[in-house]
Amino acid sequence: MRRNRLLGLTALGIAVGGVFVGAKPAYADLPVIDPASIIQEIKQINVLGTIESALTTLLGKSGPLATLMGDNTYGTVQQLLQEGFTQQANYSKASIGAMENITDASNEAMAQYDLQLRDAQIRDEQTASPTACTGLDNGVSTQAAAIQGDAVGFTLGQIEDVRDESGPTSPSYYGQAQGVASENAEHLNYYCDPNDVAAGLCADSTTATADADQRFSSLFGSGTYANQTAVTTAKDYAINLIEPVAPAALRGDQLNSIAGQDAAVQRRSYNARISLAQNVIDNIIGMQSPSVPLTAQQQTYLTNMGLPQQATGSWLQVLQINAESRVSDINWNAQLQSMPPAAVNREIALELALNNYLEFQIFSIDLKNAAVNATTLAQITQHDFQPEVQMPTPNIN
């Protein structure tokens, strides 16, 4: 623009000089200068100068824009803008860094939570709960009591089989009268009642033991016989129930005769049936005889149920505690409410195992009942099978 201005001023000077100096008219071979065009150019140049001046005034340091942007106390506009953009970029980088730290911390905390949650799940799945340990203790004591109870029933059966068969060590070996005397002496020594005292058969009578050898409560009581005396009382009740006095033994000449041989066949059949009936009751006695020590939880259950306190339990009572505690024990039901799923599954497994155990015991009793029913059927059939007429002995050539 400055160059154009200089060219305009030069042209203006030449034209003015030509007019005032008196220059000669231009010839055809000389350049032709149009003064009107030059004046127009000069006007345009003046307009451009005015614009330039206006822009300078507007954009200058003291112009209105500079006034709006403030003075340069804190730096120029360029410096301030650069510093502002730089600070904004720093804020963005700090924000991104903070978000990264927050995300990393959140991920780490979540990972720790997931790890602890999994550790708790593994603990619940692998660690046995107190109720599971109690259930295992009950199961072990139940099986141990069952073995001891079977041993007691078997021992009683062995002793009573000899008595029922009138063996050499039994009272009836010497005759049925000796068997009757022995049975009466047993009653008067241990179970004397007021009638016996009044008849002068015994000295005194106590309410706790009077006629206990003929009462059902002596066989089935609270689930466990209190002591060995109670076991003996149950055995005496079983004797009065099945066979108070055994028939006299067949001995000597009785066995040598034909009639003695016939009687021996009938006696063996009698002994077998009495042994079956007696051993069924003996097993019931064995199931209720004191067999194993009770745990603290089992004794607590007896207290809660109002049952007699005792340190030793029978197979029947241990099995009763194991089965009924799942129904009526407040402590077990309270723990069930807070058990994790793995512990609940263990309880279900224990319940299924207990159910299988009970089913097997029921099956075992059914076998004995089947034997009793078969014996009863055979006895009835034999009794009903009687010849209508006396048949002669056949002649066989």
Residue pairs with C-beta under 8 A, 6 or more apart in sequence:
1 48
1 52
4 45
4 48
5 45
5 48
5 49
8 38
8 41
8 42
8 45
11 33
11 38
11 41
12 38
12 42
14 33
15 33
15 35
15 38
17 23
18 33
26 32
26 33
56 63
57 63
58 64
58 65
59 65
59 66
60 66
61 72
69 77
74 80
75 83
121 342
124 340
124 341
124 342
124 343
125 342
128 136
128 346
129 335
129 339
129 343
129 346
130 335
131 332
131 335
131 336
131 339
131 343
131 347
132 343
132 346
132 347
132 350
134 295
134 297
135 322
135 346
135 347
135 350
136 350
137 295
137 297
138 295
138 297
138 298
138 318
138 321
138 322
138 325
139 322
139 350
139 353
139 354
139 357
141 292
141 293
141 294
141 295
141 298
141 313
141 318
142 315
142 318
142 319
142 322
142 357
144 291
144 292
145 291
145 292
145 313
145 314
145 315
145 318
145 319
146 315
146 319
148 286
148 289
148 291
148 292
148 315
149 283
149 286
149 287
149 288
149 289
149 291
149 314
149 315
149 316
150 283
150 286
151 286
152 231
152 285
152 286
152 289
152 291
153 279
153 282
153 283
153 284
153 285
153 286
153 287
154 282
154 286
156 235
156 282
156 285
156 286
157 275
157 278
157 279
157 282
157 283
160 235
160 238
160 239
160 278
160 279
160 282
161 271
161 275
161 278
161 279
162 169
162 170
163 170
163 171
163 172
163 239
163 246
164 243
164 246
164 271
164 274
164 275
164 278
165 246
165 249
165 271
166 172
166 173
166 179
166 246
166 247
166 248
166 249
167 173
167 249
170 179
170 246
171 178
171 179
171 181
171 182
171 183
171 246
172 178
172 179
172 245
172 246
172 247
172 248
172 249
173 248
173 249
173 251
174 248
175 248
176 245
176 246
176 247
176 248
179 245
179 246
179 248
180 245
183 239
183 244
183 245
186 213
186 236
187 196
187 213
188 196
188 201
188 202
189 202
190 209
190 212
190 213
190 233
190 236
191 209
191 210
191 211
191 212
191 213
191 214
191 233
191 236
192 201
192 202
192 203
192 204
192 205
192 209
192 210
193 205
193 210
193 211
194 205
194 210
196 202
196 205
197 203
197 204
197 205
209 233
212 218
212 233
212 236
212 237
213 233
213 236
213 237
213 239
213 240
214 237
214 240
215 237
216 237
218 230
218 233
218 234
218 236
218 237
219 234
219 237
219 238
219 241
219 281
219 284
219 285
220 284
220 288
221 230
221 288
222 307
222 308
222 317
223 288
223 307
223 313
223 314
223 316
223 317
223 320
224 288
224 289
224 290
224 310
224 312
224 313
224 314
224 316
224 317
225 231
225 234
225 288
225 289
225 290
225 314
226 308
226 310
227 290
231 285
231 289
231 290
234 285
234 288
235 282
235 285
238 278
238 281
238 282
238 285
241 281
242 274
242 277
242 278
242 281
243 274
243 277
243 278
247 267
247 270
250 260
250 263
250 264
250 267
253 260
254 260
254 263
255 261
255 264
273 375
273 379
276 371
276 372
276 375
277 372
280 368
280 372
283 368
286 315
287 314
287 315
287 316
288 314
288 315
288 316
288 317
289 314
290 310
290 312
290 313
290 314
291 312
291 313
291 314
291 315
291 318
292 312
292 313
292 318
293 311
293 312
293 313
294 302
294 310
294 311
294 312
294 313
294 318
298 313
298 318
298 321
299 309
299 310
299 311
300 331
301 321
301 325
301 329
302 308
302 309
302 310
302 321
303 309
304 329
304 330
305 324
305 328
313 321
319 358
322 354
323 354
323 358
325 332
326 332
326 351
336 344
336 347
339 347
